[in-house]
C-alpha cells in the first residue's frame, strides 16, 4: 500500500501570522537556520504527515510565493493570535481534521501527527496537543472540525489564550517526553542563534 493511502486525511496550517515583537517584527517564518527559512524546515517536516498544507499569515502573500502553498489571512481583525489563524483555516478548508503548528519550530518529529491522532482517539477527545514532559505545547494542536463553533464563540467573546481554550474542550495530551528537543522554537534572537549553532554541529 502506498504511503499516501495510509496517511490520514488531515489538513495542516502553519501559523505565521504573529507580530514577533521580541524579534523587532521580523517575519519569523523567513528567518534562516542551516541556510533554509524556518518555513522550509516546517514544510519538510509536516508535508509527509498530512494531505494538504496551508500558511496562515497577515503579511503579503508574495512573501511566501516561493513555497507554492495557499496563504490565508485571519478572518478577524486586529491580529487576535494563533486561534484566529486556526479559525481561518477551518473556514477555508472543509477537511475533518486540522493540524496547527507554529512557524518557529523547525524540528518537529516525523511521527507528530500519528501520535497526536492516536492519543486523541484513545482518549475520546476533540483536540490533542503534545507535552515534552515539562510543558504542554498548546500552539501545536490536532483538532476535529466539530470544535469550530466553540472556537468562534470563544474569540467573539474577546478571549485569546490558546491553552485556556484547549482546556475548555475535550483535550488529550500526547506524551513526547522522549524527544523534547523536537519542540525547540524561536522567540528571540538568542533562540535563533542557538538553533543555528545546533544545525551546524549536527
KAKA-V919343 format. One record per run of one state. SS is the DSSP state (h for helix, s for strand, l for the rest). FROM is the first residue (numbers start at 1). LEN is the number of residues. If there is no record, write none. Layout:
<<SS	FROM	LEN> <SS	FROM	LEN>>
This chain:
<<l	1	2> <h	3	4> <l	7	3> <s	10	6> <l	16	5> <h	21	3> <l	24	4> <h	28	3> <l	31	1> <s	32	2> <l	34	2> <s	36	2> <h	38	12> <l	50	2> <s	52	5> <l	57	4> <h	61	7> <l	68	2> <s	70	3> <l	73	9> <h	82	11> <l	93	4> <s	97	6> <l	103	9> <h	112	11> <l	123	4> <s	127	5> <l	132	4> <s	136	9> <h	145	12> <l	157	5> <h	162	7> <l	169	2> <s	171	5> <l	176	1> <h	177	7> <l	184	5> <h	189	12> <l	201	2>>
